[in-house]
Amino acid sequence: MNFVKIINQISLEMQNGLPGEYVQIKMSPSLRNLVFSKDRYSVACNASVLILLYPNNNEPYSVFILRHKYNGPHSEQICLPGGKSNNKEDIIETALRETREELGIETKTIKVIGCLTSLHIPVSNITVFPVVAYLNKRPDFKPNKKEVKELIEIRVEDLLLSKNIKTKILEINEQKITVPYYLAQEFHIWGATAMILSEFLEIFKKLILNG
């Protein structure tokens, strides 16, 4: 299946309705729904992330970011490009601006397909709005070294392989939790990023099954 056809079909699937929270929860850490109160949701900050698709040998790839170690809840995690919104931006503008700042790519040629289901991240009290978009060729990445420790390019279809969908046990705040994750090369994609991916991959899986 060629790249252009896949993009067109993703667009149609998203217009027909999103899989939603039910699919996100499949990749949710066991701790998520136990210790955080929904009372905090009303004061959450908004943020956007970008699932950027582009062709490599006519197959869809996407890019992820390994964050630096810092004193915060998402230290050294694998994330999608993105960040917090400001009052002057809408969801899409935020996703594109953050992608430009973090990856050093020109975003004027990025074509937006649509948005996935928003997701609240309790540990940082942020509501994330995922945006799906594409480029017709691989971008010339010039990552911001202050924000990006490493770029990780992944063939999207590899994330559907059963051998790359795993679980592990982590200890957070002296409590052991079960964490589903996607194995991407040697990296583990878990938490909110995995939950966002779960919904996107549910859409992408339909295209693969239907040829």
C-alpha positions, 0 to 999 in steps of 0.5 A, spaced: 500 500 500 503 506 497 503 512 502 498 517 499 493 511 499 494 510 506 494 518 508 487 518 504 484 512 508 487 515 515 483 521 513 477 517 511 477 513 517 478 519 522 472 523 519 468 516 520 469 517 528 474 516 533 475 509 537 476 514 543 478 513 550 476 505 550 482 504 546 487 509 549 485 505 556 488 499 553 495 502 554 494 505 560 499 504 566 495 501 572 496 506 577 493 512 572 486 511 575 487 509 582 491 515 585 489 521 581 482 525 582 478 528 577 477 534 581 483 537 578 481 536 571 478 543 571 484 547 572 488 543 567 493 546 562 492 544 555 497 542 550 498 539 543 502 533 540 503 531 533 503 525 530 507 526 524 507 521 518 512 521 512 514 516 507 520 512 507 521 507 501 513 509 500 511 506 507 509 511 513 514 513 518 513 517 524 518 521 529 519 521 537 523 524 541 527 522 547 527 527 552 533 529 557 533 527 564 530 533 568 527 534 575 520 533 572 514 527 571 516 526 564 524 525 565 527 521 559 521 519 556 519 517 549 514 523 547 511 526 541 513 533 539 509 538 542 508 542 548 503 547 552 499 552 548 499 559 549 492 563 549 493 566 542 494 559 539 489 553 537 490 546 538 493 545 531 497 552 531 501 549 538 502 542 535 506 545 529 509 551 533 512 546 538 514 541 532 518 546 529 521 548 535 523 541 537 525 538 531 527 544 527 523 543 521 519 547 516 512 546 518 508 550 512 508 544 508 505 540 513 498 538 512 493 536 517 489 530 517 485 531 523 485 530 531 484 524 535 481 524 542 484 528 547 487 525 553 488 528 560 495 526 564 494 526 571 501 526 574 502 533 570 495 535 570 495 537 562 490 535 557 493 533 551 490 534 544 493 529 539 494 532 532 495 527 526 499 530 520 503 528 514 509 530 509 510 528 502 517 527 504 522 525 510 523 532 513 530 535 514 531 534 522 535 539 526 533 537 533 533 542 538 539 539 543 536 543 549 529 539 548 531 533 545 536 528 547 535 523 541 530 523 535 527 516 534 524 514 527 519 508 527 516 505 521 508 505 523 507 498 522 512 495 526 508 498 532 502 493 530 507 487 531 505 483 537 512 482 539 513 490 540 507 490 545 509 488 552 508 490 559 513 491 565 513 493 572 515 500 574 516 502 581 513 509 582 512 513 589 514 506 592 508 503 589 509 498 583 505 498 577 504 494 571 505 498 565 504 497 557 509 499 552 511 499 545 518 497 544 521 501 538 528 499 537 531 499 544 526 504 547 520 503 551 514 508 549 509 508 555 504 512 559 500 518 555 504 517 549 502 510 548 495 511 550 495 516 544 498 511 539 493 506 541 488 510 538 492 512 532 494 505 531 487 502 532 485 506 525 491 504 522 490 497 523 484 497 519 488 499 513 493 494 514 487 488 515 483 491 509 489 491 504 
